[in-house]
Structures are given as structure tokens and as C-alpha cells.
Amino acid sequence: MPAVPADPTVIHPMPGQPRVVLLKPLVTSPLIEVGEFSYYDDPDDPTAFETRNVLYHYGPEKLVIGKFCALGTGVRFIMNGANHRMDGPSTFPFPIMGGSWAEHMDLITGLPARGDTVVGNDVWFGHGTTVMPGVRIGHGAIIASGAVVVDDVPDYGIVGGNPARLIRRRYDDADIARLLELAWWDWPAEHITEHVRTIMSGSVDALEAAAPPRTR
């Protein structure tokens, strides 16, 4: 019997574990894009990810998350809507309080923005991490528990702390280039299924040997 790939369209992929949800079939906001098999784990209500974990998301900036990302409990993305003015004596957002103060809404809507928040493929977020607006996180990165990510994270980088700092890279530059070229997350599902053990525990050489012809 041929190996059967997992189903990327189910919301709860683990039977008896409602705390785990696949995000792609769950999210409804046009401002959030998620790749197949990226999941969120939360014992309370993981299905509320869009409202509890993506904060101050008024647009137009997007949150883009790649494929095969693992998001631990309490991972939060702070979006550009959280910004306050810092170029005057007060940071208080008077116009949102209403009354005649609302006439000054341009002081809120005209704030500078850092653009979309973009997460690559195969990124692991530890428990309680926070990602600030406009950050770009590379493929294969690991974000340590409790980290506050304020700057971009390189491919296959491991970061931790508040503010998060690069601890090390998982591979040297040459192997990172090979991994990015192989881009296993874009392989056909059937091919991934045949080579799960190599993808999870093999060397870069073994992954290269397992790649379908088009990526060799």
C-alpha cells in the first residue's frame, strides 16, 4: 500500500487533542496568510487564534506564515495598529477617545509602518514568544520560549531573549544555501511522505539524496 499524506484541510489534525489546530483551514481574515500544516497549540481555545494571538491587526499590513510552522501556546504577533506617536510630548492616542478629539484622527492614521510581518517555512516558535510589527523570520528558524522578536531573524537562526538576539545558526552558510535550494517544504506531499524520516532526522547530504529530480 502506498504511503498516504496527512490531510492539510482538517482543523484538528490530532484525534482527541482539540488543543492543536491547523491554521490554514481555520483563519478567515484576508490579512492573514498561512501555509499548509502550520499549527498552533493551546489548551484554552486555539480556534480563537485570529483574535487572541494576532493583535491590533487593523490593516493594511498582512501577517504571512509559511508552511510546516509550529507555534507554541501564547505565541503572539503584534501588528502595526499597536503603534503610538513618539514624536511629541505625549504618546496617548487622544483621537480614538471620540468627541472633538476625533477630528485629529490623521495623527493616528498617518503613523509610519514597518510593513508586513513575514514568517518563512519550517519555523518553530516556543511557548509565549512575541513577534513585533514588520519582522521577517527566515526559513528553518527557531524562536526560543519567551523571546520578544524585534528584528529580522536569518534563515536557520536560533534567537532568544528580550529583545531577542541571535544565539547561533543551525548550519553553516554552505549547508544553509543547500537547504534553501532544496526547499523540502515545496516538495509534493507524496514525496514528503516517503521521506519523513530523512526530513526530520537526516543529514543535509541525505536530504539532498532524497530530493525529487526537479530540485537536485
Stockholm file with secondary structure:
# STOCKHOLM 1.0

chainA/1-216         MPAVPADPTVIHPMPGQPRVVLLKPLVTSPLIEVGEFSYYDDPDDPTAFETRNVLYHYGPEKLVIGKFCALGTGVRFIMNGANHRMDGPSTFPFPIMGGSWAEHMDLITGLPARGDTVVGNDVWFGHGTTVMPGVRIGHGAIIASGAVVVDDVPDYGIVGGNPARLIRRRYDDADIARLLELAWWDWPAEHITEHVRTIMSGSVDALEAAAPPRTR
#=GR chainA/1-216 SS CCCCCCCTTCSCCSTTCTTEEESTTTCCCTTEEECTTCEEECSSCGGGHHHHTEESCCSSSCEEECSSCEECTTCEEECGGGCCCCSSSCCCCGGGGCGGGGGGTHHHHTCCCCCCEEECSSCEECTTCEECTTCEECTTCEECTTCEECSCBCTTEEEETTTTEEEEESSCHHHHHHHHHHCGGGSCHHHHHHTHHHHHHCCHHHHHHHSCGGGC
#=GC SS_cons         CCCCCCCTTCSCCSTTCTTEEESTTTCCCTTEEECTTCEEECSSCGGGHHHHTEESCCSSSCEEECSSCEECTTCEEECGGGCCCCSSSCCCCGGGGCGGGGGGTHHHHTCCCCCCEEECSSCEECTTCEECTTCEECTTCEECTTCEECSCBCTTEEEETTTTEEEEESSCHHHHHHHHHHCGGGSCHHHHHHTHHHHHHCCHHHHHHHSCGGGC
//
